[in-house]
Amino acid sequence: MGDTGRAPPRRIRQEPTPMPRLALYALAVCALAVAAAVISFVNGSFIGVVWVLLAGLSSNMAWYYVRRAKVEKAAAAQG
């Protein structure tokens, strides 16, 4: 409705982590999916194909989150 005269709240900036948490989770899912795929194929089950697809998806997600963190870090360094 109008200016209340209060100053905007201050934001405390923290240093970003070297690798985002979502990338670590995706990497863990990838490793577990690869292990499940190997076990499935050793047991003679073709459901391992689904595990291979899940491993591919999660590895792409890990790559995406790492790359996004690098871009954000570079953008923060510039200004």
C-alpha positions, 0 to 999 in steps of 0.5 A: 500500500505504501512505504512503511519506512522500514529497511529491507531485511539483510541477507547473509551470503554463504559460500556455496558448497563445492558440489551441490547436494542434489548432484551427490544424491543423483550420483548415489542413485546412479551407483546404486542403479548400476549395482542393481543392473549388474545383479539383475543381469547376473541373475538372468533378469532383463529388468536390468534394462530399467536399472541401466536407464535409471542409471543414465538418467541419474548420471545426467541429472548429476552432470546437470546440477554440477554444471549449474553450480559452476555457472552460478559460481562464475556468475556470482564471481563476475558480479 
